[in-house]
C-alpha cells in the first residue's frame, strides 16, 4: 500500500530526521499526513563532565560517564541544548499514530534512531526508515518499506563511543600533567598526529645528495609537424653500460643504495657533455606497447576528499560540509560511504548520459562493476553519485559556487566510470653514441599517444604531486626506426638534489590512514580538524606541519603508551569493532580485555600488543604509574652544540647551559617554525637575539625597577613590585605593563620611553558635556575613547601628541565603519577556481585575511602573509563558504510593560539580583567544569 493511500484513512505520521534542511526537503516529498521534524543530530550522549552525571552514581562513573565495573554500562544524558527539541518531539509524537525514525543509514545514524526511541518512549508503532538519496521516489519507497532497528549496528557504535571515551579520559589527563593543560588524546587522532610527526622526523634526518645527468635534444633532420615532430628530448640513461644514478638510487642518508649505478658529479657531467658535442648518434631501439587506461571507480568518502583537495583546494572538512548540503537538498546520494558500488538505476542513468553526451562509441557493451577495495566496506551502501534515476547535468541544477563545483566533480566522475577505456601507444626510444674520449653514452626518451580518449573525455583524476603527469598528457616522439641517424642539437649537464619526503597534505593523510586501515571514512575530516584545532598540526600552504608540542605528545605516547599509537594495533582494533558490528564478537568481553587486560594475548586486538605473544595488561594498568614519566625528558629534544629544544607550558624554546648558572641562554621559538627548520645555526641566531629581562632603571616616582621583556605576544615593559606587595585578594596590586610600539625594540628602548608607555591611557581632555577623552593603545592599534565611542588614530606617536582640539575635530566627523580609504593588498594570490575572482591578502582589524571580494577568511595559526600560497588561500575561502554566513543571535522580544504592581516589582528587585548572582556563579562553575572535561573529550 502506498503512503498516500494509507494516510488517506486519517493517520498522522511523525518522521524524525537529523537536520532541519533535510526535514524541509523530505516534507515536500511526503505532503499532508506527515509531520517531518529534525533531532538536530544526537539528542543524548555520554556526560561531558561530572556535573551532568546523576547523583546516584559515584566514584569512577562520575569521571568517566561509563560504569566500567558493571559491564561498561554507559550513562547517557540528554544534551542541555537539546532538551527543548526533545520536548517538541515528544509533543509531536503524542499527536501521532506512527513514528518513522529516518536518521542516516550509517552506524551513527542507527545509534541516533535508537537514542530517539529510548528517550521518546513511543506508544505507537515504530519503523526504521532508510534511504541513501533524498528524491521523491526514494523517500516514498523508504516509507513504504521500513525495517526494524539494527541492534548490532547500535552496539558497534556504542562500543566505539565507550572505547573512545575511555581512551580520551584516561590518557588526556596524563598529557595535562606531563606536557601541557587542555591537551587531548584520541584513538585515531593520536595515531594521525604520530604519522605527521614521523614524516617530519624523516625530513629532519634527511641528508640531500647531489647528482648530475645530461639532457640531449636530438634532430631527425626532417621537417616535422604536430603528429610527427622533428626533434625529441632524451635523458642520459647509461655510460659504458652502467646505469646513471637518479634520485631514487639514494637513501635518506644521502648515500647510494647500490654501487651498481654510476654517480655523476658536476665535473664529470660537464666533461662528458663536452666530449659528446660532435658525436654521431643513432637510434638503437624502438619499443612500442599498447596503452590502456580504465576509468576510475565512483567516489567514496575518502577519494572525494582527495580529489576535492587536488582540484578545488578544499580541505576535508570543507568538502564534507559542501557535500552535506548537496545531499540534504537532494542533489547527491549519502556522502559518508566506503563503497564504490552503483545501483542498477544509477548505472542505467550514467550509461544513458554517456550515449547522450558523448555518443555510443564511448559506451562499453556491458555495465562496469567496481569491486570494493576497502576492508569491511559496507557494500549495501552506494558510492557517492548524483541522485535520482536521471542525473541532472551541472547546468541543470541551478547550483552556484562551491556546491556547483563539487557536484560537477561528482557528476563527471560517475558518468566517466561507465565509459570505455582510453587506448593508445607508449613508446620508448634508446639513442646511442660514442664520445670523443671513447665512452659509450645511451640516452632514453619515452612518449605516449592516445588514439581513443574514452572516459578521459569526461574526467581525468588529479595527482598529489604537483609535478606529476596526468593520465591525459600526451608526449609525441618523432616516428623513427632502429638505425636512424640523429644529430645532437644540444647536450647540457643538469644538476639535481634529492628532496626529503613530502609532508602530508589533508588528501595524502586521508589516503595514508585509509591504506593503513585506521579509522573510518566518515571520521577523517573531523580527525584532521581536531589535530589542527588542538595545535598539534598547522598548515603551510597545503602541507600539514607538526608543531613542537606534537613532538612532545607523540614522544610521551610512544615511550609510555606505545601500544595505543601502534599502527597495526590500531588497525586491529578497527577490525574487532567491525567484527562486533557483524555479530562475530561481543562488546563487553572485548572492552574488558582492552581496559582491564583480561584474557590472553590471543584474545583480540586489545591484547595483541607488539606481536611478541606476551600479555600486556589493559589501558587502566598503563595509566596507573605516572611516576615513571619524566616530564622534562619527554619534552626535550637535542638540537646540537649543547642546545636543547624544550616544550614548556607556554610554548617551545631553546636553551643552552644550566639555569641559575653563568652563561645560561634561553630564547622562545616562533610558533610557526617548522621543526625541520630548527637547525643549529638558526638556534644560535635565536639565542643571540636580545632576550630575558633588560634593566632600564628606576622609576623616580614609585622607586620601582623598570625592565623590558620579550613576551609571548611581543616585547613589553613592566615594573618590578616589592616582595611585600599583595598579589592576591582585595588589596592585590598588579604591576604596570605596556607593549612596545612597533618602532621600538628591546635593546634600544629607554627608561623615559618605558615610563611614557606605562602612563597610558593618557587623558587628552573633556568635551563640552564634560565627558573625558583618553588616548589608549589597544590590540588593534592606537585609538581615542570617549564613553563608549572609540575612534582610531593613524599612528602610535599620536597617543602622546594629540591635543584636545584635534581629538574634538576627529569626534566631529561622522564615524567611519569600514569605509575608510582602501589600503593596498599585502599580497596577490591569483584567481580563485570557484568564484573566478582575484584573491588578495589584506590587513584587517583582526589581522591579515584573504578575500575574493565576496568571501573573507582570516589567516590561521601557521599561515603568514609571506608564506601563504594561492592554493592555501583558495582553501581558506572554500572552508569559509562551506560554513555559510554567520548566524545572528535571535533578538529577544521586547518585554511588555505593565503599569500595575510597580511597588511589588520594586520589592522583588533585591531578591532577583541575589538570585541572579547565585545563578551566574553556578553557571561559571559549570562552564569551567565543562571546559576541563571537553579538553579530554575524544574525537
N, C-alpha and C positions, 0 to 999 in steps of 0.2 A: 504494500500500500504506500502511495507517495505521501510525502509530508503534507502536501497541500490538501489531499483528501482527508487525511487524519485530523488536521486542525479544523476542517470544516465542521466537525462534530462539537466544536466548542472548547477543546482542550487548550491549555496555556502552557507553553514550554519555556523554561529558563535555560539559556545556553550561556555557559561561562567560558570565556577565552582568556588569554593572558594580557593582551594590550588593548587600550581603547581604540587605536587605529584599526586593529583587526576587527574589533567588535562592530565598528561603524560599517566596514566593508561587508561583513557577513550579514549584518542586519538587512542590508539592501538586497541580498540574495534570498533571504528566508521570508521576509514580508510579515503580514499580520499573523497573530497567533504565537509569535516568538518574541521573547524578550532576550536581547543579547547584551551581556554585561561583562566587564573585564575584572579579573582579580588583581590586575596590575602586578604581574609577577608572583613571587612567593607571598603567601599570606602569613606563614609562620615559619620559624626556623629555630635552630639552637639559640639559647640566650647569648647575647653579646657581652654580658657581664653578670656578676653575682647578684646585682640588684634586681635583675629580671627573673631570677630563679625563685619559684615558690618557696615560702618559708619552711615547708615540711621537709625540704631537702637540706642536708648538712654536709660538712666535710668536702671531699674532693668533688662531689657532684656540683656544688655551688661554683667551684672554679672552672670545671671542665664543661658543665652542661650535659655530661654523659655519666651514667651510673656504671662505672667500669666493674664494680663488684657484683652487679646483678645483670649479667649478660649484655652489658653495654647498652642498656636501655637509654635512648636519647630523651632529653627533656625539651619538649617543643613549647614555644611561646608565640602567641600572635604578635607580630611586629607592631610597635606602638603606632607607626604611621599607617597601619592597615586596619586598625580597629573600626574606624568609621566605614571603610569599604566592606568589611566583614558584616557589619550591622546592615548595610544596604543590601548585601547579597542574601542575608537571612530574611529580610523583609520581602524581597522579591520572591524568594523560594516559598514563603508562606502563602503567596498568592498563585503558586504554580502547581500544575498537575504532573509534570515530569521535569527531570533535571538532566541536561546534557553537559558533560564535562568535556570541553573542546580545547583543552590546552595542547601545546605542541606534542608531536608524536615521538620525541626522544625520551631518554630516561628522566631528564629534568622535568619535562612536561608531564610525564606519567606520575612523578612524585608530587607535583603541584596539584594534579587532579585528586590524588589520594588525600593530601592535606585538606583540600576543599571538602571532600566527603567527610573526613574526620571532624572538621570544625563545624560545618553546617548541619551535620546530623540529619540528613533529609529523610522525611517520612513518605516520600513519593518515589516512584521508580527512577532509578539512576542508570544512565547509559554513558559509556565512554565513546566519544565521537572523535575520530581521527581523520586527518586529510593532510596531504603534502603540498597542496596548492589551493589558493583561495580564488576559485572560479565558481560560477553559479552551479554548474553540473557537479563539480567536486563536492561542494558543500551540501547540496541536496542528496547526493549519493551517500555522504557520510551520515546524514541524519537518518536516512532510510536503512542504513546497515551499521548500526553501532555494535560495539563489543563490550566485554567486561574489562575491568581494570586488570592490568598485567602486574600481579603482585611480585613477580620475580624482578621486573624492571624497577619497581619501587624499592625492593630490598637492596638491589645493586646500588641505586642512587643513595639510599640511606647509609649503606656501608661505606661508600666513598666519602659522604659527608662526615661521618663519625671518624673515619681514618684521618681525613684532613684536619678535623678539629683536634684530635689527639696529637697529631704531628705538630701542628702550629702552636697549640697551647702548652706543649711540653718543651719544645725546642726553642721557641721565641724568647722565653724568659732567660734562657742561657745566654742568648745574644745580648739581651738588655744588660745583664750583669757583667759580661766579659768583653763586650765590644762597645755598644752604644745604646742608649734608651730608644724605645719606639721602633726597633727593628722587627722584622718578621721572617719566619722560615716557613716553607711550604713544600709539600711532596713533589711538585713539579717545578715550582718557581726556583727552588734552591738548586735543582739539577740544571735548569736552564741558565741560571747565573753561573754555575760552575763551567758550563760549556763556553760561555763568553770569556770567563777568566782564563780558562785553559788556552783558548786561542790567543789571548794577549800574552800569556806566558811563552807560547811558541814564538810570538813576534819578538819578545824581549830576548829570548835565547838565540834567535836567528842571526846568522852571520852571512852577509851578502858575498857573492862570488862574482867576479868579472870574467866574462868570456867574449870572444870575438868570432865572427864568421864573415863571409863575403856574400854580396848580392851582385848578381850579374844580369844585365839587360842584353838579351840576345836577339838578333835580327835574322829573319829568313831571307831578306834581300828582295822580297817582292812587295807589291802594293797590297795593303790589307784593307779590310772593312770590319763592320761590327760583328759579322758572323765568322770572319777568318782574319784575326789581327795579324799584323806583320811582325810583331815583337812579342817576347814573353820574358817575364822576370822570374829568375830562379835563384835559390839559395844554395850555398856550398854545402854538400852533404857528406863528402868523404875526401880524404887526401891519401893517396897511395893505399887505397882500400880500407883505410881506418876511418870510422865514422867521426865526424866533427861534433864535439860536445855542445849540447844545448842546455837550457835552464833545467830541464827535467833530470839531467845527469848529476846534478849537485845536491848534496844533502843540506839539511838546515844548518850544519856547522860550516858551510861554505866550501867543503871538500868534495872532490869527485867520488861518486859511489863506486866507480869501477875504473881500472886503468885501461880497459879495452877501448876507450874513446880517446880522441885527440883533443887536447885543450889548447886552443889557440889564444895567445896573448896579443896585445896590440902590435908589438913589433913584428911578430911572425905573420900576423894577418896582413899588415901593410906590405911586408916584403913579398908575400905570396900574390897579393893583388897586383903589385908592380911586375912580378915575373910572369903573370898571365895576360899582361896587356896586349901582347902581339900573338897570342896563342890562337891556333885554328881549332875551332870546336865543331863537334858533330853530334847528331842525335844517336845515343847508344841504345835506347829502348823506348817504346811507347806502349804503355799498358792501359787498356780501356776496359772498364767494368760497367755493367748496368747499375744505374742509380734508382733506388726506390725508397720512398718515404711514406709511411702510413699516417693517417690523421691522429691527432691527439685525442685521448679519451675526454668525454664531457667533464665539466668541472665538478670536483668535490670541494669541501670547505678549504682545505689547505692549498690545493692548486689554484683556486680562485684568489686566495690571499697573495700567493706568489706572483701570479700574473698581474693582478691589480697593482702590486708594488712595482713590478718591472715596467709596465706600460702606462699606468696612470699616476704613479707616485703616491699611491695610497698606502698608509700603514695598515697593519692587520685590523686594528680596532676600527679605523675609518671604513675599511672595506665592509666589515660586518654591520656597521651602523647603516650604511647605504643599502646593503643587501636586505637588512631587516625591513626597511621602508618599502623596498620593491616587493618583498614577499607579502607584507601586510596589506599592500594596495593591489594585490592580485596580479603582479607582473611576472614573478618567478616562483618556482617551487621552493620548498623549505631549504634554507641556506646552511643548516648545520647537518652535514651528512658526510660519511666517509665512503659512499657508494658511487660507482661510475655507471650504474645500470640506468637505462632509459626504458620507460614503459612502452608497450606496443603503440599506444596512442601518440607518444612523443616521437617515436621512430617514424611513424607514418607522417606526422606533421613536418618533421625535419626533411624527410625524403621528398615530400611534396614541394617544399620551398627550394630544394636543390634543383628540381626539374624546372620550377617556375623561374628562378633567378639565374641559373647557370646553364640549364639545358640538360637533356637526357644523357649527353656524353659524359657528364660528371657524376652520374648516379650509378653506384655498383649494382650488380644484379640482385644481390641479397643484402638485407639489412646488416649493418655491422653490430656485433655484440662485444661488449667490453667486460672482461673478467676483472673482478675486484683484486687490487694489489695490496690493499690494507688488511693486515691481520685483524681478525674479529670484526670485520666491517659488517654493518647491519644492512645486508643486501635487500631487505624488504623495503628500504628507502630508495628513493631515486637520486640520480645525480642532480646538480643544480641546473635548471633549464628554464626557458620561457614557459609560462603556464598556458594551459588550455590545449584544445585539440587542433588549434590552428595558431601558429606562432605569429604574434604581431611583429612586423619589422620595426626597427628602432624609430623610423619616421612616423609610424602609425601610432606609437604610444603616447605622443604628446609630452613625453618626459623632457626635462632640461637638466643642464649642469651635471653634477656627479651621478645622479640616478640614470641619466641618459647614457653617460659613458660606460657605467658598469653594466647596464642592461645590454648595450651594444656588444660589449665584450662577451657576455654570457650567450647572447643570441648567435654571434659569429662562431663561437666555439662549438655550440650544439649543432648548428647546421653543418659545419665543416666535419664533424665527427661521423656524418653519414655520407661523405663524399668519397670519390675514388682516390687511390694513391697518386702521389706525384711521381713521375718517372723521368728518367734521363740517363746521362752517362757521366761517369767520373774518369778522368784521365790523369796518368802520371807520366811525365816525360823526364828521362835522365839524359843529361848533356855532359860530355866529357872532353878533356883536352889535356895536353902536357905542357907544363910551364917551361920557361926559358932555363930554369935550373933543374929540369928533369923530373919534377914532381907531377904525378897524375892527379888531376882535380876533377871531381864529379859533382855537378850541380843537379838539383831536382826541382821540378815545378809541378804543381797539381792544379787541375781545373775541374769545373763541374758545369754541365749544361743541363737544363731542364726542358725536356721536349713536351711534357704534358704536366701542367701545374696542379691539376686535380684539386684537392682540398685547399691548397695554398691560394687559390683564387679568393677564398673566403677568409682564411685565417692562418697566421704564422705565429708560433709561440715565441715569446721573448726569451732573453738569456740573462742570468745573474751577472755574468762577466760583461761589462760594457764594451769590451774589445772583442767579444766572441762574434763569430759569423753566423747570422741567422740562416735558417733552412732554405729560404728562397733566394739566397745570394748566389748568383752565377759568377764563375770565373772562366772566361773563354780563353783557350790556348790556340795558337796557330795550328792548322792542320799539317802536321809533319809526319814523316815516316823514318824508320830506323836507317841511319846512314846519311841523312840530310845534313849538309854543311850549314853551320850557323856562324855568324860573326858577332863578336862581343862589342857592343856599342859602349858599354861602361861596366867596369868592375870596381866596386867600392868595398872598403873594410868597415864593418859595423860593430860597434861595441855594445854590449848588453850587461846588465847586472841582474842577478836573481832577486826576486822580491819575496818578502815574508808572506806567510799565508794571509789571505784577505780576512778582515774582520767580518763577523756575521752581519748581515742586514736582517730586517724583520723577515723577509722572504726566505733567506737561507737558513735562519734559525728555526723557522717553522719546518722547513724541509728536513733539517737535521733531527729535530725532535721526532718527526714522523718516521724517519728511517730507523731511528733507534727504538721505535715503538714505545715512546714515553709520552704520557698524556693522551688526550683525545682531541680531534679536530675542533670540537666546539669550545675548547678551553684555551687554545693557543693565543688568541687575541687578548684575552684577559690576563694570561700569564705574562705576556710581553708588556702589557700595560702596567702590571704590578711591579715588575723589576725596574721599569723606568720611573714609576711614581715613588718607589722606595729609595731611589737614589743609588741603586746597585749598578745601574747602567745608564749612560746618557748617549745622546746621538751627536755624531759629527758627520754632517751630510746625511746619508742614509745608513752609515755604519753604526753598529752598536758597540760602544766603548765601555768597558768595565771601569767603575770608579775604584779608588784605592780602598774605600770602605768594603766593596765587594770582595777584594783580595783578602781582607781580614776575616770576613764572614766565611768565605769558602775555605780558608786556611783552618779555621776552627772546626767547621763541619767535617772536613776531610780527616783531620787528626783525631777527632773525638766522636764523630758520628759518621764514620766512613761508609757504613752500610747504607745510610739514609740518602747519601748523594752518589751512590754507586749506580752507574748507568744500567747495568744488567739487572741489578736488584730491583730498581725502579720499574724496568720493563716487565720483570716477572710479577711484581705487584699488580701491574696493569692486567696481565694475563689472568691472575687469580680473581680480580674484580670482574672480569668478563666471564669467568667460569661460574661465579656466583650469579651473574645475570642470566646465564643459561641453565641454572639449576643444577650444575655439576659440582658445586661446593656450597658449604653452609657458612653463613656470615659470622655467627658468634664464635665457632671454633677458630675461624681464621683470625678474627680480631684478637682473640685470646693469645694466639701464637705471636701475633705482631706486638701486642702491648706487654704481655707478661712473659713471653718467651717460652710458653708451654709447648710440649711436643718435641720431637727430634728434628734433626736438620733436614730430613726428607719430607717434613710436614707441610711444605709450601714455601712460597717465596719469602715469607716473613722470617723463615729460618735458614734460607739458602746461604746467607752470609756471603763470604768471599769465595765460595765454591770449594772450600777445603774440608767440608764434612763436619766441622766442629760446631757444637751448639753454641750460639752466640747471644742468648738472652734476648729480652724484649726491649721495647722503647723505654719503659719505666726504669729498667735497670741502667740504661745508658745515661739518663739524665740525673741519676741519683748522686753520683760522685763528681761534684763540680770542683772540688778542691784540687783535682789533678789538672785543671785547665789554668795555665799561666796566661793571664790576660795580656801582659806586656809582650810575652813571647809570640803569641798568635797574631799580634797586631804590629810586629816589627819585621822589616824586610831590608836586608843589607843592599846598599847601592854601590859601595866601593870606596876605597881610600878612607876607611873609617867612618863613612857617612851612612846613616841608617834612616830609612823612612819609617815613620810610625803613624798609626791611625789612632787619633785621640777622640775624645767625646765631641770635640768641636771641629774635627776635620783632620786632614793629613798634614804632616810637617816633616821636615828633615832636621837631623841634629848630628853633631859630632862632638865627642868628648862626654864627660860625665857632668851632670848637673851639680851646681854649687862648687865646681872646680874651675880653676883658671883656664881660659881658652875654650870654654864651652860655647858652642854656636847652635842656634836654632832658627829656622825660618819656615813660615807657612808655605804650603804647596798650593798653587792655584787649583780651584775646584774643577776647572775644565781641562786640566792637563791629562793627556792620555798616558797610562802607565809606561808604555814603551818609549815615551819621550823623556822620561826621567833618567837621563844619563848622569854620569859622574860630573861631567862638565857643566850641565845645567844645574845640578845640585850645588856645585861650587858657586855659580852665579847667584843662586838664591841666598846662600849663606853670606855672600859678600855684600848683599844689599843691606842697607840700614834696617835693623830690626831691634826688638826689645824696647826698653824704656830710654828715652832721651831726656836727660835732666835739663830743664830750661832755666830754672832759677826759682826764686821765692816770691810769692805774691806779697807786695809791700803792705797791703791792707789786711789780709787774713793771716799772713805768715805761713801759709801752706805751700808745700813744694809743688811745682807745676812740671808735668812731664808730658812728652809726646810719645804715642804708642802706635804700633801697627796692629790694627784690629781686623777682625774677620770681614768687616764691611767697609774697610778703608782706614786710613790714618786719622788719628784724632788726638786731642789734648785733654788732659784732666788734671785734677788736683789730688794730692795725697793727703787724706784726712788723718788726724792723730789717732792713735790706737784706742784712746778713750772715747772716741765718737760713737754714740749708739748707732748700730747698723740695722736693728730691727725694733719693732714696737712703735708706739705712738710718737716717740721722740726721735725716730730714726732720721738720720741726715744722709742724703745722697751727695756724692761729690759732683761738682760742676763739670760738665763734659761738653765738648763741641767738636764736630767734624772739621777737618781742614778743608779749605777751599780747594777747588780743582787746580788752582795755580800754585798751591803750596806743596811742599814736600817735607818729610820727616827730618831730613838732615839740614834743612835751611830755615825752618820755622823758628821765630824768635819768641822770647818771653812776652814782649809787648803785643805781638800778634796773637799769641795764645790767650792772653788776658782779654784782648779785644773780642776774640771769638767767643769766649765764655761769658761775655757780658750780654750776649744775645739771649732773648729778644730785646731789641732796643726800642724805647718809647720815642716815637717821632713827634707826637703831639696829640691834640684833640680837635675834632671838628666843631662846627658851630653849636651842635647839640651837646657837646661835652663828651662825646664817645671817643675813647682812646684809640689811637692808631699806632700799631707796632710794626717793626721790621723784623722778620724772622727768616731763618734758614731751615728749610724742610727737606723731606725725602726727594721732592721733585724740583728743588731749587729754591732761590730766594723769593720772598713774597711779602706783601703788606697784609695786615689783618685789622679789620675794624668791625668789632662784634662778630657776626658770622660771615661777613663779606670779605673774601680774600682776593687779592689782585697780584698777579705775577710781576716780578721785576726782571729786567733784562740781564743784569749782571750781579755777581756777589758783592762787588765793591759798593753798589748802591745801598747795601744794608747799613753802611756807616756814613754815607754821604748824602742820602736823600733828605731833603728838607720837608717841613710841614706843607709849604706851598706846593711843592712838587707832588707830594702824596695826595693832597686835596685835588690837584689837577687830574691825577690818574683816576681818582674816585668820581670825578665829574664826568668822565667819559662812560658811555654805555659799556657794560661788562661784555667782553668777547667770550663766546662759548665755542671754542674750536674754530673761529672764523678769522683768526689772525693770518697774516701773510704766510703763504705756504713755504715751508723750508725745503731746500733741495733734498732729494733722496740720498740716503747714506750709501746705497748700492743698487745697481740694476741687475736683475737676475734673468730676464728673458720673458718669453711668452708662456703663460700658463696653459697646459694642454687641455684643461677643462673649459675655462672661461674664454680662452684665446685672447686674453688681455695682458698687457705688460705688467710684470711683477717687480716691485721695488721694495727695498728695506727703508723704513722711515724711523725717525726717533719720536716716540710718543711720551705721554705723561707717565706711563708705566714701563718705559723702556723701549728698546727697538722692537719693531714688528714688521711683518711682511704684509703686503696688500696688493690686490689687483684692481683696486678702485671700488670693488663691491664687497669683498670679504677681507677682514683684518685678522691676523693671527700673531699673537705675541711670541717672540723667540723664547725657547725654554732653556733650562739648565743644560749647559754643554753646547748650545748654539751661540755663535757670536757673529757680529757683522763681518769680521774679517774672514771667517772660515765657512760661512753658510754657502751651500751650493744651490744652484737653481732647483735641483731635484728635491732638496730638503725644504726649500721654500714652497714648492708646489704641494709637498706632502702636508705641511702645516696648514695650508689653505684648505686642502681636501678634508683634513680632520675637523677643521672648524666648520666647514659647510655641512659635514655629516651630522654634527651636533645640532644644527639648526639654530634659529635665533634664540637668544637668551630669554628665558621665561620671566615675565614681570610678576612681582608679588601681587597677589589679589588685593584689591583695595577693600578695606572694611566698610561696610555700610555705615553711614553716619548715625550716631545714636539719637534716638528720639528724645526730644526734650519734654520733660514732664513738669508742669507748673506746680502741681500739688506735692505735698510731703517733702518740701525743701528742708524743713527743720530736721525731720527724721534722717534725711540723707546726710546732713552735716554731722549728726551724732555718730553715724557709722563710718565716717571718713577715717578716723584714727584707727578703728578696728581693721578696716580694709588695708591700710598701709602696713600695719603689723603683720597681717596675713600675707600680704604681697612679699614682704621681706623674707618671711619664712619660706615661702614658695620659691623665691629666687635663690636662696641659699641651698635649698634641697635640690633645685634644678642644676645648680653649679656642681654640686657633689656628684649627681647622677651623670652629668656630662663628662666630668673628669674620669669617673669610673669607666664610662662607655669608651672614651678615647683610649684609655690604657688597654682595655680589652681589645679594641679594634686594631691596635698596633700588632697584636698577636694573631689576629684572625687569619686563618689560612685561606689561600686563594684557590 
